[in-house]
């Protein structure tokens, strides 16, 4: 089955290669997606130390960082789009579970007192009228007093529970960003905001499938249970080796591709709906909060 999506949604893939600094800066000025090397996960267990590393310039994907701490997707929109974004999230809670919403202009959150949402993520994306215009390591120079920021639950949060249950995490084993795909499932629109659901994929051995479903289901605030298991064509995904965001991950011979709703969905809505301005995290590079994973378990 082919993927029913626009060329615009296909054009913002985040790949991992080794560009020089000048090349990366040039790509950002042209509005292209800047590609960053995927690095081995460090042994940083503190959320505060992780944020300090990102503030200092580390652009690694955050899968595997700060075990036990909740991670969040980020999107900031002008105040006159904030109600529609909130409504979009409320109508699409599986891909867009809201953990916090800031006041206009604020860059702080009670999920991480003292943190700065403009500097403490590994990598950001700046959007103008649905087009990617920059991919900086901080957005201080892009910040506006009318921006309302949404922190949205991330499936990286339940990966520690999966690992504890014996579910292998192939992307971490392979030193890759998690693969993410634009699906053919439309989200429920909200005012001017509309777009398709994005999913992340993790290969799971058949013997661990029930564990993966059970453990993730216990954390609905960070996407919860999978939306699909097995044939990617059921989501309109034609090629697992060509993710729209993140990196392709190799499956073991018996692995089943398992798909979870993904917090990159608001970025797909930005591309489809073309608000005049927005800031997001770069896919796979989250805000690491001080909230503990167990705060979001339902039992």
N, C-alpha and C positions, 0 to 999 in steps of 0.2 A: 504494500500500500504506500502510495506517495504521501509526502507531507504537504499539507495545504497551508502554506504560510507565505507571507510576502517576502520579496527580496530584501526589504529593509530589515526584517527580523533575522534573516540569515547573515547579515553583514557585520555583526558585532561579536564574532567569536573571539574568545580569549584563549590564545594558544600559548604554548611554552616553547620559546626558543631563546637564543642568546644575542639580543641586539646590543649594539654599543649605545652609550649614553646619548650621543648625538642623534643616532637613528631613532631612538625612543622618543626624544624630544621632538624631532621632526614629525614623527607619526602622530603625536598628540596634537601638534599644531594643525595638522591636516584633518583632525577629527577621526582618525583611524583608531582601532583598538590596539593599544600598546601591549606587547607581549612580554612576559616576565618569566624568568627562569624558575622552575619549580625546584625547591630545595628540600633536603631531608628535614624532617620534623625535629626541632630541638627538644631538649629535655626540660623545657620551661613549664612548671606546674602552677605558677601563680598567675592569676588574671592580671594583676597590676604590673608584673614584670613583662607579661606578654604585650600589654599596651605600651609599655615603655620601649620595648624592642621595635614595635611598629612605628611609634613616634620618632624613633631614631633612624628609620629608613628601611627596616626589613619589610619586604613586600611578599613574603611567603603566603601561600594558602594557609588558612587557620585550622584545617582538619588536623587533629592530633595535638593541638596546643591546649595547655591549661586544663588538664583532666579534671572533670567534675564541675566545671563552670559553664554556665549557659552562654551560648553565642547567639548573635542576632544579626539579621539583615538590616540594612538602613536605606531609607529613602526620605529625602527632604523635598518638599514642594512649596510653592508660594501659598500664602494663607488663603487666597481665593480659590485654590484647588484642594485645600485640606479637607473640607467636608466631604467632597467627592471621593478623595482617597480613603477617608475613614469609612465611608459607606461601601466603597469597593472592597475593603478588607472585611467588613462585617458580612457582606454578601458572599464572600469567597473565603471562608475561614480556614479551609484546608491548606491552600497555598499561602494565605496571608494572615496568620494568627498574630494579633497585635499584642506586644509585651509592654510597650510604653509609647506615649505621644507627648512631645514637648510643647511648651508655649512657643508662640511665634518668636523667632530670633534666638531662642535658647539653644545652647550647645551642650547642656548638661542633662543628666538623667539619674534618678534615684537607683537605677540598676547598677550604677558604678559611680558612687560619689567621688568628686574630684576629677573624673575623666573629662576629656574634651572630645566631643563627637566630630570636630573638624580635623583632628590630628591623630587620633588614637586607633585608626584602622590601617591595615597595611596599604590599601590602595582604594582610590575613589574613582567614580565616573561622573563627569559633568555633561549634562544634556541641554541642548537648546532646540526647541521645536522638534523633539523626537530624534535629533541627531547627536551622536557622541562627539563632543568637541574637545575633551581633554580627559586624561586619566592620571591625575596627580597623586602624590603621596600624602598631601594634605589639601584641605579646601578653604584655608583661612582667607586666601585672596579671592575666593569665589563666593564667600558667605554673604548673605543678605539678611536684613533685619526682619523680613516678612516670611522667612522659611520656617515651616513646621516639619519636624522630623518624626518619622515613624520607625520604631524598632520592632522588627517582625521575627518571630521564632525561626530557628534554623535547625535543620536535621543533624548538623554536627553535634548538637547537644546530646542526642540519644546514642551517638556512636559508641560512647563508653559503655552504655548498657548492653549494646549489641556485642561488643568485644568481651565483656564479662560473661555473656551467655554463650560464648564460643563461636560467634558469627565472625568470619574473617572480613577484614576491611581491605579490599583489594587495592583501592586507590592509595591508602596509606602504605601498604606493603610495597607498592610500586613507586612510591614517592611522587604521586601525581595529584592534581586537583581532581575533585569529584566531577564526573561528566554530567552535564545538564542539557536538556533537550526541550525545544518548543514543541508542544503537542498540537493536535487538531481539536482539542477540547476547549471551546470558548468559555471564558469566565462570564459570570453574570455582570453586565455593565452597571455603572453608577454614574449618572449624568454624562459628562464628557469622557469619562474613563471607560475603556474597553480593551480587550486583548485576550490572547490565549493563555492557558495554563502552561507553566514551565515545570518540568520534573527533574529530579536528580535520580541517578541510577547506581545501584550497588549490586554486584554479582553475589549471589548467595548459593551455597551448596544445598541440594534438596534436603539433606538431613538437618539443616539449620533454618529452613524457611519458616517453620512454625515459631522458632525462637525469635527470628527477626520481626515477624508480624506481632507477636505478643509483646515484646519489649518496646517497640516503637508505639504500639497502641496505647501504652500506659502514659504516653507523653503527648496528649493532643495539642498542647500549647506550642509545640515545636514540630508541627505537621502530623504527628500521630502515625496511624497505620498506613501502609502503602496504598496507592490508588490503582496499581496494576502490577501483576506478576506475569512473567512469561513473554509471549510474542510482542515485540515492540510495535508491530504493525497495528496492534489494538489501540495505540495512542497516535497513530499516524507517523511513527518514526521509521524511516526507511533504512537508516544505517547507524548501527550502534557505534561504529568506528569514526563517526563524523558528528560529535556533539556540537551543539550550538554555542555552548559555553563550557569552560573547563577543558579537561583532557580525556582522550579515549583511554579506557582501562581494559586490560586483557582479562578475558574470562577463562577460568579453568574449564576442562572439557564438560563437566556435568553442571556447571553453574547455571542458575536461573537468573535472568535480569529482573531485578525488583525495583519498582519506580515509586518514589515518594513525591508528593507535591512540594514545590520549591519556592523559596522566598525571592527568587529572581523574577517571579511572575509580575510584580509591579514594574520592573524594567521593561518587560515585554509590553505592558500597558502604556508605558511612556513612549515606546517606539511606535505603537499603534495609534495612540491618542494625541501625541505631539503637543504636550503642554509647553508653554514658552520657556520654562526653565525647570530643572530638577538636578539633584545630586543623589547619587546612590553609591553603595559599596561596589567594588569590582567583584564579579562572581567568584565565590569561594574564599573571599577575603573579608571576614566578618568582624563585627564589634564583639570583643570578649568582655562579658559583664562580670560583676562580682556575685551575681545570683548563682546559687548552687543548683545543679541539675535536679536534685531531689525535690526542689520547690515546685517543679512542674510535673511531677509524677502524681497520678490520680489515686494511687494506693501507697 
